[in-house]
Amino acid sequence: MGTSVLQIDLGALADNWRALDKLSSEAVETAAVVKADAYGLGVAKAARALMKAGVKKFFVAAAEEGVTLRQAVGPTPWIGVFSGHMAGDTDMIGDMNLVPMLNSLDQITRHFEALPGAPFGIQLDTGMNRLGLEAAEWDAVKALVLKANPDLIMSHLACSDEPDHPMNAQQLAAFRAMTDGVRVPRALSATGGLLLGPDYHFDLVRPGIGLYGGFPYEDGKPVVKLECPVIQTRDVMPGETVGYSNSWTADVPSRIATVSAGYADGITRLISNKAVLFDGSIPCPLVGRVSMDLITVDITHLDHVPHALDLLCAHQTPDDLATIGQTIGYEILTSLGARYHRRYIG
Ligand SMILES: *Cc1c(COP(=O)(O)O)cnc(C)c1O
């Protein structure tokens, strides 16, 4: 095979959901965030595995993603849409029974006029200044909105992956001030907030990255493995260079393996000359620049030529690679390329 194999462990995904579900009391519902094609892993397969594990509520970013998800999971699960009800979304929301988290007075008006009686949630802004109604807007429409029976009132934390950040308590207080006494289920926390403890759980938590084995959920099982097939090997002499711009020079006789995967597959060029690939548990340095379709690796120290080298595996998680590439695990996962052959196990 000439393309890399992205192995996705649906059993580990389900185990991560179950483990996150146990971190809150039984009264708290644990939803699953599967936006961006389940963080790049394939929403149909991921959502069906999560459903089998017990997930009853999903969230996506946009109505279009909700349509794809509905087709994969059938009529029963509840599907929330973070971006709310945008112009042009009405048919998708109505036909696919999606639940928009309404973010503004415009969206509330649009939803109530276009789909009277249809389910909805409300998103409040508690300081992140990204999505949701601000306190004054909420005050103005609260009575009207509550009369229409929202499914959920939610907000989102800006700094929940830093437990000691004062913003967490500030947003918690703002959320309480806006919603205490309101008899509607409430949700504040994604993965980070869930880990902050019960004060942050309210009625529903909505982890995303933790399901996929990423920071800040450090006890998660690895879900992805990326195996890059070795296409060719060659021996180079001291003084010879490898790859574009001659950015690596051999100082001893070296054996170089060229593997299939590159920046067109979402592998950032920032890991050039920095990351390693693994032959089982043996690290092999990536040498030279990551190019569009190919990566070159120093395998001089191996006593055999491997069929493939792993860029992501138990020894190098998406978070590890993110650190090397100056990004975050979320971006590594959601950049995983369309060319990979996806193999689902578990
Ligand atoms: C992406 C997102 C989540 C999930 O966040 P993680 O950090 O991946 O757990 C939850 N809520 C909202 C509003 C989001 O945008």
The ligand as a Gaussian input file, in Angstrom:
#p B3LYP/6-31G(d) Opt

LIG

0 1
 C      -15.383000      21.936000      20.947000
 C      -16.334000      22.238000      22.046000
 C      -16.505000      21.328000      23.108000
 C      -15.594000      20.139000      23.322000
 O      -14.367000      20.630000      23.792000
 P      -13.138000      19.703000      24.210000
 O      -12.137000      20.649000      24.747000
 O      -12.699000      19.058000      22.940000
 O      -13.629000      18.717000      25.196000
 C      -17.501000      21.596000      24.026000
 N      -18.266000      22.702000      23.927000
 C      -18.105000      23.618000      22.946000
 C      -18.970000      24.816000      22.902000
 C      -17.137000      23.417000      21.968000
 O      -16.970000      24.325000      21.003000

